[in-house]
């Protein structure tokens, strides 16, 4: 296993543990989907047709659909970013169709970079879950800025 993969797995373990601890239902479902995708990707790695990793591609497409669904219904910005980075990973599976040998490592590198952004967005999800709970506890929805006394800033569009 490459050291980059080990670092990403360790970062994911930390982020996922924090999301399980600090997050709500949406965060926990996202952690289940992301963890299941990591495990399933290893299990279906052998499903290969002429350099096209069909099994991993199917897992990545399914993960994208799950993250997109959670982003649509969960009202979390980190999930929108996570789904976007996952879509980049899905498109990177099409690289063998364009130039089989020249784009192979470029696609793998792109997948690692995109997955590192997925990990970073999971850390942003920890902050977003904390901020959401804080706003709910204080009776605010985060749409208005409140600097104490005086006139209030205009509410943002939601």
Buried (B, 14 or more C-beta within 10 A) or exposed (E): EEEEEEEBEEBBEEBBEBBBEBBBEBBBBBBEBBBBBBEBBEEBEEBEEEEBBEBBBBBBBBBBBBBBBBBEEBEBEBBBBBBBBBBBBBBBBEBBEEEEEEBEEEBEEBBBBBBBBBBBBBBBBBEBBEEBEEEEEEEEEEEEEEEEEEEEEEEEEE
